[in-house]
Amino acid sequence: MSANLSFQSIKQVGLNGQISLGKEYAGKQVQISRMSDGSLLIQPGQFIPDNERWLYTKDNLKGLDEAIAWAESHPRRDNFDEIAERIEKNGK
């Protein structure tokens, strides 16, 4: 690890196994890695939930980029009544 130590503190782990990192981390996600020597590395960041990870595969990213580009180049139409009427007429 090449990061320089800029802050160190001692925390007491509560009976429920929790520690407080302080208000600056309130509401943020952190990754906690247990190192081979038993130490813990805590890194703040944004993490992708397992059930959303499929979105970030190479094939899906291309499709998402294309869909976003299409949506940005085609103005939104608010013709819901027209669409509903067409569906009722055609039975679709």
C-alpha beads as a LAMMPS data file, in Angstrom:
LAMMPS data file: protein, C-alpha beads

92 atoms
91 bonds

1 atom types
1 bond types

-500.0 500.0 xlo xhi
-500.0 500.0 ylo yhi
-500.0 500.0 zlo zhi

Masses

1 110.0

Atoms # bond

1 1 1 0.000 0.000 0.000
2 1 1 1.541 3.299 -1.054
3 1 1 -0.820 5.772 0.671
4 1 1 0.697 8.029 3.317
5 1 1 -0.762 7.917 6.824
6 1 1 -2.474 11.254 7.431
7 1 1 -4.755 10.369 10.347
8 1 1 -4.871 7.687 12.976
9 1 1 -7.338 7.102 15.782
10 1 1 -8.154 4.393 18.287
11 1 1 -11.734 3.139 18.351
12 1 1 -13.434 0.741 20.744
13 1 1 -15.516 -1.968 19.098
14 1 1 -18.869 -2.106 20.852
15 1 1 -20.479 -5.246 22.229
16 1 1 -22.555 -5.465 19.052
17 1 1 -19.399 -5.456 16.876
18 1 1 -19.796 -1.908 15.570
19 1 1 -17.510 1.110 15.468
20 1 1 -18.278 4.726 14.605
21 1 1 -16.200 6.298 11.846
22 1 1 -17.489 9.813 12.506
23 1 1 -20.027 12.149 10.964
24 1 1 -17.938 12.775 7.845
25 1 1 -18.753 9.194 6.763
26 1 1 -22.438 9.291 7.703
27 1 1 -24.564 7.837 4.891
28 1 1 -21.539 6.850 2.790
29 1 1 -20.531 3.365 1.716
30 1 1 -17.214 1.886 2.785
31 1 1 -15.467 -1.304 1.808
32 1 1 -13.837 -3.197 4.670
33 1 1 -11.071 -5.603 3.701
34 1 1 -9.522 -8.019 6.172
35 1 1 -5.808 -8.269 5.420
36 1 1 -3.778 -11.481 5.820
37 1 1 -2.210 -10.110 9.027
38 1 1 -5.664 -9.530 10.572
39 1 1 -5.670 -5.756 10.074
40 1 1 -8.654 -4.019 8.494
41 1 1 -8.491 -1.650 5.538
42 1 1 -11.493 0.697 5.303
43 1 1 -11.962 2.453 1.959
44 1 1 -14.808 4.851 1.135
45 1 1 -16.357 4.570 -2.313
46 1 1 -19.408 3.791 -4.379
47 1 1 -20.081 0.106 -4.859
48 1 1 -22.327 -1.789 -7.250
49 1 1 -24.876 -4.128 -5.652
50 1 1 -24.642 -7.728 -6.888
51 1 1 -28.133 -7.579 -8.422
52 1 1 -27.089 -4.579 -10.586
53 1 1 -23.646 -5.851 -11.601
54 1 1 -24.995 -7.344 -14.859
55 1 1 -25.645 -3.805 -16.117
56 1 1 -21.906 -3.126 -16.183
57 1 1 -20.837 -6.002 -18.420
58 1 1 -19.278 -4.999 -21.745
59 1 1 -22.320 -5.949 -23.878
60 1 1 -24.812 -4.232 -21.591
61 1 1 -22.728 -1.061 -21.273
62 1 1 -22.771 -0.647 -25.057
63 1 1 -26.544 -1.110 -25.150
64 1 1 -27.055 1.312 -22.272
65 1 1 -24.851 3.914 -23.962
66 1 1 -26.852 3.531 -27.184
67 1 1 -30.164 3.814 -25.323
68 1 1 -29.026 6.928 -23.459
69 1 1 -27.781 8.515 -26.696
70 1 1 -31.128 7.770 -28.373
71 1 1 -33.094 9.194 -25.440
72 1 1 -30.981 12.347 -25.428
73 1 1 -31.458 12.907 -29.166
74 1 1 -35.229 12.270 -29.231
75 1 1 -37.406 14.753 -27.341
76 1 1 -39.805 13.285 -24.837
77 1 1 -43.407 13.245 -25.974
78 1 1 -46.190 13.641 -23.438
79 1 1 -48.983 12.184 -25.543
80 1 1 -50.293 9.656 -23.059
81 1 1 -53.963 10.225 -23.914
82 1 1 -53.226 9.640 -27.612
83 1 1 -51.304 6.461 -26.832
84 1 1 -54.067 5.148 -24.534
85 1 1 -56.712 5.864 -27.189
86 1 1 -54.647 4.063 -29.846
87 1 1 -54.249 1.050 -27.557
88 1 1 -57.984 0.911 -26.850
89 1 1 -58.842 1.119 -30.579
90 1 1 -56.353 -1.540 -31.650
91 1 1 -56.833 -3.794 -28.663
92 1 1 -53.110 -3.799 -28.015

Bonds

1 1 1 2
2 1 2 3
3 1 3 4
4 1 4 5
5 1 5 6
6 1 6 7
7 1 7 8
8 1 8 9
9 1 9 10
10 1 10 11
11 1 11 12
12 1 12 13
13 1 13 14
14 1 14 15
15 1 15 16
16 1 16 17
17 1 17 18
18 1 18 19
19 1 19 20
20 1 20 21
21 1 21 22
22 1 22 23
23 1 23 24
24 1 24 25
25 1 25 26
26 1 26 27
27 1 27 28
28 1 28 29
29 1 29 30
30 1 30 31
31 1 31 32
32 1 32 33
33 1 33 34
34 1 34 35
35 1 35 36
36 1 36 37
37 1 37 38
38 1 38 39
39 1 39 40
40 1 40 41
41 1 41 42
42 1 42 43
43 1 43 44
44 1 44 45
45 1 45 46
46 1 46 47
47 1 47 48
48 1 48 49
49 1 49 50
50 1 50 51
51 1 51 52
52 1 52 53
53 1 53 54
54 1 54 55
55 1 55 56
56 1 56 57
57 1 57 58
58 1 58 59
59 1 59 60
60 1 60 61
61 1 61 62
62 1 62 63
63 1 63 64
64 1 64 65
65 1 65 66
66 1 66 67
67 1 67 68
68 1 68 69
69 1 69 70
70 1 70 71
71 1 71 72
72 1 72 73
73 1 73 74
74 1 74 75
75 1 75 76
76 1 76 77
77 1 77 78
78 1 78 79
79 1 79 80
80 1 80 81
81 1 81 82
82 1 82 83
83 1 83 84
84 1 84 85
85 1 85 86
86 1 86 87
87 1 87 88
88 1 88 89
89 1 89 90
90 1 90 91
91 1 91 92
